[in-house]
Amino acid sequence: MPASIDDAPIHGGVEVEVLNVLGAGDAFALGFLSGWLRDEPLEACARSANASGALVVSRHGCAPAMPTPAELNYFLAAAKQDPVRMHRPDKDATLARLHRVSPNRKQWDEVLGFAFDYRNQLFELAQQTGADEARISKLKGLFVEAVAQTEKELGLQGRIGVLIDDRYGQDALNAATGRGWWIGRPVELPLSMPLVFDHGRAIGTTLTAWPREQVVKCLVQYHPDHPHE
């Protein structure tokens, strides 16, 4: 460390349009430390730090906006070639795709799934039999217990999957989350045609509250004789 801040080296970054400042410092720190912990030169650490901060402030989000190494490499290379285009990285389709597909995710070679995300069907059964609608949620909780027992007794760790809704299965979803299971969660209004999302048009607002391990399941109803649009 130099005795004076004026003697410290200066490493410039890529200029971007700022859409959100939340997480800028965290992004800068993670970019710098990712290089520093690998004994990279300070210039390389600063380059990663500046790029990480630039990408986060160009997105609407904090932790979910943090870039992967693949994003950083692409961003820095593209900015070097055409800095004007990278002034709005949020509009770059390749960068958006890398942000979706490059994080490390668990690979599922086999999923033994139990689907009990039925909503309309179980509601209609309750109506027909005069059963209390609240018993549907209790039933789905019992399903989770049954899946857990099956996993343990048959040694199926790492292969279990479930489909659970949040209308009658929120407690079941909570019980299933954190067990290492593949969890699919529906977003469509049952039997809607054309497709309507269950919690309104702002599907992104719905997903922000989901645990990261839960996967979107969307069943689209269509008929081949319907108009293309």
C-alpha positions as CSV (number, residue, x, y, z in Angstrom):
1,M,0.0,0.0,0.0
2,P,1.4,3.4,-0.9
3,A,1.9,6.1,1.8
4,S,-0.5,8.4,-0.2
5,I,-3.6,7.6,-2.1
6,D,-2.3,9.8,-4.9
7,D,0.5,7.3,-5.4
8,A,-1.8,4.4,-5.9
9,P,-2.1,2.9,-9.4
10,I,-5.3,3.8,-11.3
11,H,-7.0,1.2,-13.4
12,G,-9.9,2.4,-15.5
13,G,-13.1,0.4,-16.1
14,V,-15.9,0.2,-18.7
15,E,-18.3,3.0,-18.6
16,V,-21.9,1.9,-18.4
17,E,-25.3,3.5,-17.9
18,V,-26.3,3.0,-14.2
19,L,-29.8,1.5,-13.7
20,N,-29.4,0.6,-10.0
21,V,-26.6,1.2,-7.5
22,L,-27.6,-1.5,-5.0
23,G,-24.8,-4.1,-4.8
24,A,-22.1,-2.1,-6.6
25,G,-19.7,-2.3,-3.7
26,D,-20.3,-6.0,-3.1
27,A,-19.8,-6.7,-6.8
28,F,-16.5,-4.7,-6.9
29,A,-15.2,-6.6,-3.9
30,L,-16.1,-10.1,-5.2
31,G,-14.5,-9.2,-8.6
32,F,-11.3,-8.0,-6.9
33,L,-11.1,-10.9,-4.4
34,S,-11.8,-13.6,-7.1
35,G,-8.5,-12.5,-8.7
36,W,-6.6,-11.6,-5.6
37,L,-7.2,-15.0,-4.0
38,R,-5.7,-16.6,-7.2
39,D,-2.6,-14.4,-7.0
40,E,-3.5,-12.5,-10.1
41,P,-1.7,-9.1,-10.7
42,L,-3.5,-6.1,-9.2
43,E,-4.3,-4.8,-12.6
44,A,-6.2,-8.0,-13.4
45,C,-8.0,-7.9,-10.0
46,A,-9.0,-4.3,-10.6
47,R,-10.2,-5.1,-14.1
48,S,-12.5,-7.9,-12.8
49,A,-13.7,-5.6,-9.9
50,N,-14.6,-2.8,-12.2
51,A,-16.4,-5.1,-14.7
52,S,-18.3,-6.9,-11.9
53,G,-19.5,-3.5,-10.5
54,A,-20.4,-2.3,-13.9
55,L,-22.5,-5.3,-14.7
56,V,-24.4,-5.2,-11.4
57,V,-25.2,-1.5,-11.7
58,S,-26.5,-2.0,-15.2
59,R,-29.1,-4.5,-14.0
60,H,-32.1,-4.3,-11.7
61,G,-31.1,-6.4,-8.8
62,C,-28.4,-7.0,-6.2
63,A,-27.3,-10.6,-5.5
64,P,-29.1,-12.1,-8.5
65,A,-27.3,-9.7,-10.8
66,M,-23.8,-10.8,-9.8
67,P,-21.9,-12.0,-12.9
68,T,-20.2,-15.3,-13.6
69,P,-16.7,-15.7,-15.0
70,A,-18.2,-16.4,-18.4
71,E,-20.1,-13.1,-18.3
72,L,-17.0,-11.2,-17.2
73,N,-14.8,-12.6,-20.0
74,Y,-17.4,-11.8,-22.6
75,F,-18.1,-8.3,-21.3
76,L,-14.5,-7.3,-21.1
77,A,-13.7,-8.7,-24.6
78,A,-16.8,-7.0,-26.1
79,A,-16.1,-3.7,-24.4
80,K,-12.5,-3.7,-25.7
81,Q,-13.8,-4.3,-29.2
82,D,-16.7,-1.8,-29.0
83,P,-17.0,0.2,-25.8
84,V,-20.0,2.2,-27.1
85,R,-22.1,-1.0,-27.5
86,M,-21.3,-2.1,-24.0
87,H,-22.5,1.2,-22.6
88,R,-25.8,-0.6,-22.1
89,P,-24.9,-4.2,-21.3
90,D,-28.4,-4.9,-20.2
91,K,-29.5,-4.8,-23.9
92,D,-26.9,-7.3,-25.0
93,A,-28.6,-10.6,-25.8
94,T,-25.5,-12.8,-25.5
95,L,-24.7,-11.4,-22.1
96,A,-28.3,-11.9,-20.9
97,R,-28.1,-15.5,-22.1
98,L,-24.8,-16.1,-20.3
99,H,-26.3,-14.7,-17.1
100,R,-29.0,-17.4,-17.4
101,V,-27.0,-20.5,-18.4
102,S,-23.5,-20.1,-17.0
103,P,-24.0,-20.4,-13.2
104,N,-23.1,-23.8,-11.8
105,R,-26.2,-25.9,-11.4
106,K,-26.7,-29.5,-10.3
107,Q,-27.0,-32.0,-13.1
108,W,-29.9,-34.5,-12.8
109,D,-29.1,-37.7,-14.7
110,E,-32.3,-39.4,-13.3
111,V,-35.3,-38.0,-11.6
112,L,-37.9,-40.2,-9.9
113,G,-40.8,-37.8,-9.7
114,F,-44.1,-37.7,-7.8
115,A,-46.5,-35.1,-9.1
116,F,-49.2,-33.8,-6.8
117,D,-49.6,-30.3,-8.0
118,Y,-53.2,-30.9,-8.9
119,R,-55.4,-28.0,-7.9
120,N,-58.7,-28.1,-9.7
121,Q,-59.0,-31.9,-9.5
122,L,-58.6,-32.1,-5.8
123,F,-60.8,-29.1,-5.2
124,E,-63.6,-30.8,-7.2
125,L,-63.1,-34.0,-5.3
126,A,-63.5,-32.1,-2.0
127,Q,-66.6,-30.4,-3.3
128,Q,-68.1,-33.7,-4.5
129,T,-67.5,-35.5,-1.1
130,G,-68.3,-32.5,1.1
131,A,-64.7,-32.6,2.5
132,D,-63.1,-29.5,4.1
133,E,-60.9,-27.8,1.5
134,A,-58.2,-27.4,4.1
135,R,-57.7,-31.1,4.1
136,I,-56.0,-30.8,0.6
137,S,-53.0,-29.1,2.2
138,K,-52.8,-31.7,4.9
139,L,-52.9,-34.4,2.2
140,K,-50.0,-32.8,0.3
141,G,-48.0,-32.7,3.5
142,L,-48.5,-36.4,3.9
143,F,-47.3,-36.9,0.4
144,V,-44.0,-35.2,1.3
145,E,-43.6,-37.4,4.3
146,A,-44.2,-40.5,2.1
147,V,-41.6,-39.3,-0.5
148,A,-39.1,-38.8,2.3
149,Q,-39.7,-42.3,3.7
150,T,-39.4,-43.8,0.2
151,E,-36.1,-41.9,-0.4
152,K,-34.6,-43.2,2.9
153,E,-35.8,-46.8,2.7
154,L,-34.8,-47.3,-1.0
155,G,-31.6,-45.2,-0.9
156,L,-32.8,-42.8,-3.6
157,Q,-30.8,-39.7,-2.4
158,G,-30.1,-37.4,-5.3
159,R,-32.8,-38.8,-7.6
160,I,-36.0,-37.6,-6.0
161,G,-38.3,-35.1,-7.7
162,V,-41.7,-33.6,-6.9
163,L,-44.2,-31.3,-8.5
164,I,-46.0,-29.2,-5.8
165,D,-48.3,-26.2,-6.2
166,D,-48.5,-23.2,-3.8
167,R,-52.3,-22.9,-3.7
168,Y,-52.8,-26.0,-1.6
169,G,-49.2,-27.1,-1.2
170,Q,-47.3,-24.2,0.3
171,D,-46.7,-26.1,3.5
172,A,-45.7,-29.1,1.4
173,L,-43.3,-26.9,-0.6
174,N,-41.8,-25.6,2.6
175,A,-41.3,-29.1,3.9
176,A,-39.8,-30.4,0.6
177,T,-37.3,-27.5,0.2
178,G,-33.8,-28.0,1.5
179,R,-33.8,-31.8,1.1
180,G,-31.8,-31.9,-2.1
181,W,-34.9,-32.8,-4.2
182,W,-35.7,-31.6,-7.7
183,I,-38.8,-29.4,-7.1
184,G,-41.1,-28.3,-9.9
185,R,-43.6,-25.6,-9.1
186,P,-46.5,-24.7,-11.5
187,V,-47.1,-21.1,-12.5
188,E,-50.1,-21.5,-14.9
189,L,-53.7,-21.0,-14.0
190,P,-55.1,-24.5,-14.4
191,L,-56.8,-25.2,-17.7
192,S,-56.3,-21.6,-18.9
193,M,-56.3,-21.4,-22.7
194,P,-54.7,-19.1,-23.9
195,L,-52.2,-19.4,-21.1
196,V,-52.8,-17.2,-18.0
197,F,-50.3,-17.1,-15.1
198,D,-51.8,-18.1,-11.7
199,H,-50.6,-15.0,-9.8
200,G,-51.1,-12.4,-12.4
201,R,-49.2,-11.2,-15.5
202,A,-46.0,-10.1,-13.6
203,I,-44.5,-13.6,-13.5
204,G,-41.0,-12.1,-12.6
205,T,-42.5,-10.6,-9.5
206,T,-43.8,-14.0,-8.5
207,L,-40.5,-15.8,-9.1
208,T,-38.4,-13.3,-6.9
209,A,-39.9,-14.9,-3.8
210,W,-39.1,-18.5,-4.8
211,P,-36.1,-20.4,-3.4
212,R,-33.5,-20.8,-6.1
213,E,-33.8,-24.6,-6.0
214,Q,-37.4,-24.6,-7.2
215,V,-38.0,-24.9,-10.9
216,V,-40.8,-23.4,-13.0
217,K,-43.3,-25.9,-14.4
218,C,-45.7,-24.4,-16.9
219,L,-48.4,-26.5,-18.6
220,V,-49.6,-24.9,-21.8
221,Q,-53.0,-26.0,-23.1
222,Y,-53.6,-25.8,-26.8
223,H,-55.6,-27.4,-29.6
224,P,-54.2,-27.9,-33.1
225,D,-57.3,-26.6,-34.7
226,H,-57.0,-23.2,-33.0
227,P,-55.7,-20.1,-34.9
228,H,-51.9,-19.8,-34.7
229,E,-52.0,-16.5,-32.7
